[in-house]
Amino acid sequence: MSITRDAVLDALKTLKDPVSGSDIVAAGIIRALTIEGSNVRFVLEIDPAKSEAYAPVRDQAEALVSDLAGVEKVSALMTAHSTKAPPDLKPNKPAEPQGPQKIPGVAKIIAVASGKGGVGKSTVSANLACALAQAGKRVGLLDADVYGPSQPRMLGVSGRPASPDGKTILPLRNHGVTMMSIGLMTNDDQAVVWRGPMLMGALQQMMMQVQWGALDVLIVDLPPGTGDVQMTLAQKAQVDGAIVVSTPQDVALIDARKGIDMFHKLNVPILGLIENMSTHICSNCGHEEHIFGHGGVSAEAEKLNVPLLAEVPLHLDVRLAADGGAPIVVSKPDSTQARAFQDIAAALVERGVV
């Protein structure tokens, strides 16, 4: 039985915070919650002057989580509030213009894009990153969808990234993937209301000031459309290629073509197309139904002379896995749904892209 982030948080909510009187989750002291297989780790970020009062709470938290089904090992640490917060991601002006640069330690950069929202681009990004990690690659995932960051939820990552010097940002990690997202720097219900220059500056910081370490590939989950974030990425970083995700329906393909044209104008090669929600097979009767049509992305890939990387089915398990913080390639690696993403990763490795 796989452990979910929600199950861990629900258990921790039964403990009372000795200072605020609310539960310890509502009090906001639970940080860096990560789940890897049967191992659970989290941090209690507290006022160091009150460490004696929190020691029993930490012990109780470890005991509660240890009792959850499927949990074999729990590590709960207490740490003081950092005196050096991560740098502000809302600069007054963007950095001076300069040509595309390599991100230190990152061998390859692959952008995952879509012409419109709602086609499953972030789900593809999370599963592809995890599938490449399972293939033995050192993988990073940059959630550049500033207005709708979803990767913290999909990868089961929480907590605010630390900064040892007030400049360098330390990313978080789960399922073998090193991840950074603006969603880790804001509250879940907090809107990011930024104009273009702020977006450009924030994206550059998340690329260049994050301590990514040595990576074989950095997957960049782009926002939908053809806006400032896409242009900034291509102009400031050396992007090795883009993968475009679309559903088969005509409306989605119209926008996908615009995204493909944008990458051509930015001199970013198209590595391939992915047809998501390609078909649905009823779990009760086995009837196959093409809800959004079928074959449109394949025809477009043939027209552009680029590979069709996969036709990913529409399946409830894919959605449940993403909501639970463990993508389908992690939670059900032997499933048909997971195999679609594993095949994409294998194809990229075989072609030498990664």
C-alpha positions as CSV (number, residue, x, y, z in Angstrom):
1,M,0.0,0.0,0.0
2,S,1.5,3.3,-1.1
3,I,1.7,6.1,1.5
4,T,0.1,9.4,0.6
5,R,1.0,12.9,1.6
6,D,-2.5,13.5,2.8
7,A,-2.5,10.5,5.1
8,V,0.7,11.7,6.8
9,L,-0.7,15.2,7.2
10,D,-4.0,13.9,8.5
11,A,-2.1,11.9,11.2
12,L,-0.1,15.0,12.1
13,K,-3.2,17.1,12.4
14,T,-4.1,15.2,15.5
15,L,-1.2,16.8,17.4
16,K,-1.6,20.1,19.2
17,D,1.0,22.9,18.8
18,P,2.1,23.8,22.3
19,V,2.5,27.5,21.3
20,S,-0.4,28.4,19.1
21,G,-2.9,25.9,20.4
22,S,-3.9,24.8,16.8
23,D,-2.8,21.5,15.3
24,I,0.8,21.4,14.1
25,V,-0.1,21.4,10.4
26,A,-2.3,24.4,10.7
27,A,0.5,26.1,12.7
28,G,2.7,25.8,9.7
29,I,5.7,24.2,11.4
30,I,5.7,21.0,9.3
31,R,8.2,21.5,6.5
32,A,10.0,19.5,3.8
33,L,7.6,16.5,4.0
34,T,9.0,13.9,1.6
35,I,7.9,10.3,1.0
36,E,10.2,7.8,-0.7
37,G,8.9,4.3,-0.8
38,S,8.1,3.3,2.8
39,N,10.3,6.1,4.3
40,V,8.8,9.3,5.5
41,R,10.8,12.4,6.4
42,F,9.7,15.8,7.7
43,V,11.0,18.8,9.7
44,L,9.4,20.7,12.6
45,E,10.6,24.3,12.1
46,I,10.3,25.9,15.5
47,D,11.5,28.8,17.6
48,P,14.8,27.5,19.1
49,A,13.9,29.0,22.5
50,K,10.9,26.6,22.7
51,S,12.7,23.4,21.6
52,E,12.1,21.8,25.0
53,A,8.3,22.2,24.6
54,Y,8.4,20.7,21.1
55,A,10.6,17.7,21.9
56,P,7.6,15.5,23.0
57,V,5.6,16.7,20.0
58,R,8.3,15.5,17.7
59,D,8.4,12.1,19.4
60,Q,4.6,11.8,19.2
61,A,4.7,12.8,15.5
62,E,7.2,10.1,14.7
63,A,5.1,7.5,16.6
64,L,1.9,8.5,14.8
65,V,3.4,8.4,11.3
66,S,5.2,5.1,12.1
67,D,1.8,3.5,12.8
68,L,0.5,4.3,9.4
69,A,0.1,1.4,7.0
70,G,3.1,0.9,4.7
71,V,5.4,3.1,6.7
72,E,8.7,1.4,7.7
73,K,10.9,4.3,8.7
74,V,10.2,7.8,9.9
75,S,12.6,10.7,10.4
76,A,11.4,13.8,12.1
77,L,13.8,16.6,12.8
78,M,13.5,19.9,14.7
79,T,15.2,23.0,13.2
80,A,15.1,26.6,14.0
81,H,13.7,29.3,11.7
82,S,16.3,30.2,9.1
83,T,17.8,33.6,9.6
84,K,18.4,33.8,5.9
85,A,15.3,33.4,3.8
86,P,15.4,32.4,0.1
87,P,15.9,35.5,-2.1
88,D,12.9,37.5,-3.1
89,L,11.6,36.2,-6.4
90,K,10.0,39.6,-7.3
91,P,12.9,41.7,-8.6
92,N,12.2,45.4,-9.5
93,K,13.7,44.9,-12.9
94,P,15.1,42.0,-15.0
95,A,18.8,41.3,-15.3
96,E,20.7,42.9,-18.1
97,P,20.1,41.2,-21.5
98,Q,22.6,38.5,-22.5
99,G,22.6,35.4,-24.7
100,P,21.6,31.9,-23.7
101,Q,23.7,30.4,-21.0
102,K,24.3,26.9,-19.6
103,I,22.8,26.3,-16.2
104,P,25.8,25.3,-13.9
105,G,25.9,21.5,-13.5
106,V,23.0,20.8,-16.0
107,A,23.9,18.8,-19.1
108,K,20.6,19.1,-21.0
109,I,17.4,21.2,-20.8
110,I,14.1,19.9,-22.1
111,A,11.0,22.1,-22.2
112,V,7.6,20.5,-21.9
113,A,5.0,22.8,-23.4
114,S,1.4,23.0,-24.6
115,G,-0.5,25.5,-26.7
116,K,-3.4,25.6,-24.2
117,G,-4.1,24.6,-20.6
118,G,-5.9,21.5,-19.4
119,V,-4.1,19.0,-21.8
120,G,-2.0,17.3,-19.1
121,K,1.3,19.0,-19.7
122,S,2.3,19.1,-16.0
123,T,1.2,15.4,-15.5
124,V,3.5,14.5,-18.4
125,S,6.3,16.6,-17.0
126,A,6.1,14.9,-13.5
127,N,5.9,11.4,-14.9
128,L,8.6,11.9,-17.5
129,A,11.0,13.3,-14.8
130,C,10.3,10.3,-12.5
131,A,10.6,7.8,-15.4
132,L,14.0,9.2,-16.4
133,A,15.1,9.0,-12.7
134,Q,14.0,5.4,-12.7
135,A,16.1,4.9,-15.8
136,G,19.2,6.0,-13.8
137,K,19.4,9.6,-14.9
138,R,20.0,12.5,-12.6
139,V,16.9,14.6,-13.1
140,G,15.7,18.0,-12.1
141,L,12.3,19.5,-12.6
142,L,11.7,23.3,-12.8
143,D,8.0,24.2,-12.4
144,A,8.0,27.4,-14.6
145,D,4.2,27.5,-14.7
146,V,4.3,30.6,-12.4
147,Y,0.5,31.3,-12.4
148,G,-0.5,27.7,-11.8
149,P,2.3,25.7,-10.2
150,S,1.2,22.1,-9.6
151,Q,4.5,20.2,-9.3
152,P,4.8,20.4,-5.5
153,R,1.4,18.6,-5.2
154,M,2.2,16.1,-8.0
155,L,5.6,15.2,-6.5
156,G,4.5,15.2,-2.9
157,V,6.8,18.0,-1.9
158,S,6.1,20.6,0.7
159,G,8.1,23.2,2.7
160,R,9.9,26.4,1.8
161,P,13.3,26.0,0.2
162,A,16.3,27.1,2.4
163,S,19.1,29.4,1.5
164,P,22.4,29.1,3.3
165,D,23.6,32.6,2.1
166,G,20.5,34.5,1.2
167,K,21.3,34.1,-2.5
168,T,21.6,30.5,-3.4
169,I,18.3,28.5,-3.2
170,L,18.4,24.8,-2.2
171,P,15.8,22.8,-4.1
172,L,13.7,20.0,-2.6
173,R,13.7,16.4,-3.7
174,N,11.4,13.4,-3.9
175,H,11.0,10.2,-6.0
176,G,14.6,10.7,-7.2
177,V,13.8,14.1,-8.8
178,T,15.3,17.5,-7.7
179,M,12.5,20.1,-7.9
180,M,12.0,23.8,-7.7
181,S,8.7,25.7,-8.0
182,I,7.3,29.1,-7.3
183,G,4.6,27.1,-5.5
184,L,7.1,26.3,-2.8
185,M,7.5,30.1,-2.1
186,T,3.8,31.0,-1.9
187,N,0.7,29.8,-0.1
188,D,-1.6,27.4,-1.9
189,D,-4.3,30.0,-2.2
190,Q,-2.1,33.0,-2.9
191,A,-2.3,34.4,-6.5
192,V,0.9,35.4,-8.3
193,V,0.1,38.8,-9.8
194,W,3.2,39.8,-11.7
195,R,3.9,41.6,-15.0
196,G,6.4,40.4,-17.6
197,P,9.6,41.9,-16.1
198,M,8.8,40.3,-12.7
199,L,8.2,36.9,-14.4
200,M,11.5,37.2,-16.4
201,G,13.5,38.0,-13.3
202,A,11.9,35.2,-11.2
203,L,12.5,32.6,-13.9
204,Q,16.1,33.6,-14.2
205,Q,16.6,33.3,-10.5
206,M,15.0,29.8,-10.4
207,M,17.3,28.7,-13.2
208,M,20.6,30.3,-12.2
209,Q,20.4,30.7,-8.4
210,V,19.1,27.3,-7.6
211,Q,21.8,24.8,-6.5
212,W,20.7,22.1,-9.0
213,G,23.9,20.0,-8.5
214,A,25.0,17.7,-11.3
215,L,22.1,16.8,-13.5
216,D,21.8,14.8,-16.7
217,V,18.7,16.7,-17.6
218,L,16.5,19.5,-16.3
219,I,12.8,19.2,-17.3
220,V,11.1,22.6,-17.5
221,D,7.3,22.5,-17.1
222,L,6.2,25.6,-19.0
223,P,2.9,27.5,-18.6
224,P,0.5,27.0,-21.5
225,G,0.6,29.4,-24.5
226,T,3.3,31.5,-26.1
227,G,4.2,34.2,-23.6
228,D,7.0,35.8,-21.6
229,V,8.1,32.7,-19.7
230,Q,8.7,30.7,-22.9
231,M,10.6,33.5,-24.6
232,T,12.7,34.1,-21.5
233,L,13.6,30.5,-21.2
234,A,14.8,30.2,-24.8
235,Q,16.6,33.6,-24.7
236,K,18.4,33.1,-21.4
237,A,19.1,29.3,-21.2
238,Q,20.5,26.8,-23.7
239,V,17.4,24.7,-24.3
240,D,18.2,21.4,-26.1
241,G,14.7,20.7,-27.2
242,A,11.0,21.0,-26.6
243,I,8.2,18.4,-26.2
244,V,4.7,19.6,-27.1
245,V,1.7,18.0,-25.4
246,S,-1.8,18.1,-26.9
247,T,-5.1,16.2,-26.8
248,P,-6.3,15.0,-30.2
249,Q,-9.2,17.5,-30.5
250,D,-9.0,20.2,-33.1
251,V,-9.2,23.1,-30.7
252,A,-6.2,21.8,-28.8
253,L,-4.3,21.2,-32.0
254,I,-4.8,24.7,-33.2
255,D,-3.1,26.1,-30.2
256,A,-0.4,23.4,-30.2
257,R,0.6,24.4,-33.7
258,K,1.1,28.0,-32.4
259,G,3.4,26.6,-29.7
260,I,5.4,24.6,-32.2
261,D,5.7,27.7,-34.4
262,M,7.0,29.7,-31.4
263,F,9.8,27.2,-30.7
264,H,10.8,27.3,-34.4
265,K,11.1,31.1,-34.2
266,L,13.1,30.8,-31.0
267,N,15.4,28.2,-32.7
268,V,14.5,25.4,-30.2
269,P,14.2,22.0,-31.9
270,I,11.0,20.0,-31.4
271,L,11.9,16.6,-29.9
272,G,8.5,15.2,-30.4
273,L,4.8,15.4,-29.8
274,I,2.7,13.6,-27.1
275,E,-1.0,12.8,-27.6
276,N,-2.5,12.9,-24.1
277,M,-5.9,11.6,-23.2
278,S,-5.7,9.6,-26.5
279,T,-8.3,7.0,-25.6
280,H,-10.4,5.8,-22.7
281,I,-11.1,2.2,-21.8
282,C,-14.0,1.6,-19.5
283,S,-12.9,-0.2,-16.3
284,N,-16.2,-2.0,-16.1
285,C,-16.9,-3.3,-19.6
286,G,-13.6,-2.7,-21.4
287,H,-15.2,-0.6,-24.2
288,E,-12.7,1.8,-25.8
289,E,-13.8,5.3,-26.6
290,H,-11.9,8.2,-28.1
291,I,-13.5,11.0,-26.1
292,F,-11.4,13.8,-27.6
293,G,-11.0,12.2,-31.0
294,H,-8.0,10.2,-32.1
295,G,-4.9,10.5,-34.4
296,G,-4.8,14.2,-34.7
297,V,-1.4,14.6,-32.9
298,S,0.0,11.7,-34.9
299,A,-1.0,13.3,-38.2
300,E,0.5,16.6,-37.0
301,A,3.8,14.9,-36.0
302,E,4.0,13.2,-39.5
303,K,3.3,16.5,-41.1
304,L,6.1,18.2,-39.2
305,N,8.4,15.2,-39.6
306,V,9.0,14.8,-35.8
307,P,8.4,11.8,-33.7
308,L,5.1,10.9,-32.0
309,L,6.6,10.0,-28.6
310,A,3.4,8.4,-27.1
311,E,-0.3,8.2,-27.1
312,V,-1.1,8.4,-23.4
313,P,-4.6,7.0,-22.3
314,L,-7.1,8.9,-20.2
315,H,-7.3,6.9,-17.0
316,L,-8.5,7.6,-13.4
317,D,-5.3,6.2,-11.9
318,V,-3.1,8.8,-13.6
319,R,-5.2,11.6,-12.0
320,L,-5.4,9.9,-8.6
321,A,-1.6,9.3,-8.5
322,A,-0.9,12.9,-9.4
323,D,-3.2,14.2,-6.7
324,G,-1.7,11.8,-4.2
325,G,1.9,13.1,-4.7
326,A,3.3,10.0,-6.3
327,P,3.0,10.0,-10.2
328,I,1.7,6.9,-11.8
329,V,5.3,5.7,-12.8
330,V,6.1,5.7,-9.0
331,S,2.8,4.5,-7.5
332,K,2.0,1.8,-10.2
333,P,5.2,1.4,-12.2
334,D,4.0,-1.9,-13.8
335,S,0.7,-0.5,-15.1
336,T,-0.1,0.2,-18.8
337,Q,-0.5,3.9,-18.0
338,A,3.0,4.1,-16.4
339,R,4.5,2.2,-19.4
340,A,3.5,5.0,-21.7
341,F,5.7,7.5,-19.8
342,Q,8.5,4.9,-19.4
343,D,8.5,4.4,-23.2
344,I,9.0,8.1,-23.7
345,A,11.9,8.2,-21.3
346,A,13.5,5.1,-23.0
347,A,13.1,6.7,-26.4
348,L,14.8,9.9,-25.3
349,V,17.7,7.9,-23.7
350,E,18.0,5.7,-26.8
351,R,18.2,8.8,-29.1
352,G,20.9,10.3,-26.9
353,V,18.7,13.3,-26.1
354,V,19.3,12.6,-22.4
